[in-house]
Amino acid sequence: MINAYNAYTVRLILIRHPNLESIKDLGSLFQSPWQQGFVPPLGQTRSLDDIEHGMIRGSGRYRDPRIHFGVNCASIGCPALRPEADLTLYARELGLSSEQAEALCAGRIEIDFSDYDWGLNDEARQRP
């Protein structure tokens, strides 16, 4: 849904491109551009607000503060994103203890990654 949100945001902006300085210019006194219903996912007309607050955040499935950055922080008006990952979030997701998380963040734990086997994608497509 994050990809849908971002794609429809670009679509909304392209409606008036290049004569548009800000996405906010697409709104009116009574309705922001994020409240306009024009997005057709899953057979219903929805707004960008519906996708973000109803389908992504409102579902209860995605209770992650990073969602905000995935859908809102690609503009000049947002603060700059840090160039490094917040490893404490990943450590928590991996079920590490606080000592292990601290060691990970301090760089005292080395993480090795296996090469991804792209053939797995082909195998998954061939399954009935």
C-alpha positions as CSV (number, residue, x, y, z in Angstrom):
1,M,0.0,0.0,0.0
2,I,3.0,2.3,0.6
3,N,3.9,1.9,-3.1
4,A,0.3,2.7,-4.1
5,Y,0.3,5.8,-1.9
6,N,3.5,7.1,-3.4
7,A,2.5,6.2,-7.0
8,Y,-0.9,8.0,-6.6
9,T,0.8,11.0,-5.0
10,V,3.1,11.3,-8.1
11,R,0.0,10.9,-10.3
12,L,-1.8,13.7,-8.5
13,I,1.2,16.0,-8.9
14,L,1.6,15.1,-12.6
15,I,-2.0,16.3,-13.3
16,R,-0.7,19.9,-13.2
17,H,3.0,19.5,-13.8
18,P,5.0,21.6,-14.7
19,N,2.7,24.5,-13.5
20,L,2.7,23.4,-9.9
21,E,4.9,24.7,-7.1
22,S,3.6,22.5,-4.3
23,I,1.2,19.6,-3.9
24,K,-0.7,21.9,-1.6
25,D,-1.7,24.0,-4.6
26,L,-3.9,21.1,-5.7
27,G,-6.2,21.6,-2.7
28,S,-8.9,24.1,-2.0
29,L,-10.1,26.1,0.9
30,F,-12.4,23.2,2.0
31,Q,-10.4,20.2,1.0
32,S,-6.6,19.4,1.0
33,P,-5.2,17.4,-1.9
34,W,-4.8,14.4,0.5
35,Q,-8.6,14.3,1.0
36,Q,-9.6,14.3,-2.6
37,G,-11.1,10.9,-3.7
38,F,-9.4,9.8,-6.9
39,V,-7.5,6.6,-6.1
40,P,-9.2,3.4,-7.2
41,P,-7.4,0.5,-5.3
42,L,-9.6,-2.5,-4.5
43,G,-12.6,-1.2,-6.4
44,Q,-13.4,1.9,-4.4
45,T,-12.5,5.5,-4.9
46,R,-10.3,6.6,-2.0
47,S,-8.2,9.5,-1.0
48,L,-4.5,9.5,-0.1
49,D,-5.6,10.1,3.5
50,D,-7.8,7.0,3.3
51,I,-4.8,4.9,2.1
52,E,-2.4,6.3,4.7
53,H,-4.6,6.5,7.8
54,G,-7.2,3.9,7.0
55,M,-5.6,1.1,5.0
56,I,-1.9,1.4,6.2
57,R,-1.9,2.8,9.7
58,G,-5.6,2.2,10.6
59,S,-5.4,-1.6,9.9
60,G,-3.4,-2.1,13.1
61,R,-1.1,-4.4,11.1
62,Y,1.6,-1.7,10.6
63,R,2.3,-0.1,13.9
64,D,5.7,1.1,12.9
65,P,6.9,4.7,13.1
66,R,8.8,4.3,9.9
67,I,5.5,4.2,7.9
68,H,5.4,8.0,8.3
69,F,8.7,8.3,6.5
70,G,7.7,5.9,3.8
71,V,4.7,7.9,2.8
72,N,5.4,11.5,3.9
73,C,9.1,12.3,3.9
74,A,10.2,12.7,0.4
75,S,9.7,16.5,0.3
76,I,11.7,19.5,1.0
77,G,9.4,20.3,3.9
78,C,10.5,17.2,5.8
79,P,13.6,17.0,8.0
80,A,16.6,15.3,6.5
81,L,16.7,11.6,7.1
82,R,19.7,10.3,8.9
83,P,22.3,8.6,6.6
84,E,22.5,5.5,8.9
85,A,19.9,3.0,10.0
86,D,18.5,3.0,13.5
87,L,19.8,-0.4,14.5
88,T,17.8,-0.4,17.7
89,L,14.6,-1.0,15.7
90,Y,16.2,-3.9,13.8
91,A,17.6,-5.3,17.0
92,R,14.2,-5.3,18.6
93,E,12.6,-6.9,15.5
94,L,15.3,-9.6,15.7
95,G,14.5,-10.3,19.3
96,L,17.9,-9.3,20.7
97,S,18.5,-8.6,24.3
98,S,19.3,-5.0,25.3
99,E,23.0,-6.0,25.8
100,Q,23.0,-7.6,22.3
101,A,21.3,-4.5,20.8
102,E,23.8,-2.3,22.5
103,A,26.7,-4.4,21.1
104,L,25.1,-4.3,17.6
105,C,24.7,-0.5,17.7
106,A,28.3,-0.1,19.0
107,G,29.6,-2.2,16.1
108,R,30.9,-5.0,18.3
109,I,28.8,-7.6,16.5
110,E,29.6,-8.4,12.9
111,I,26.7,-9.3,10.7
112,D,27.2,-11.5,7.6
113,F,24.7,-11.7,4.9
114,S,24.3,-14.6,2.5
115,D,24.0,-13.8,-1.2
116,Y,20.4,-13.8,-2.3
117,D,19.4,-16.7,-4.6
118,W,17.4,-14.9,-7.3
119,G,16.3,-18.3,-8.6
120,L,13.9,-18.6,-5.7
121,N,11.7,-16.0,-7.3
122,D,11.4,-18.1,-10.4
123,E,10.6,-21.2,-8.3
124,A,7.9,-19.3,-6.4
125,R,6.3,-18.2,-9.7
126,Q,6.2,-21.8,-11.0
127,R,4.4,-23.2,-8.0
128,P,0.7,-23.8,-8.4
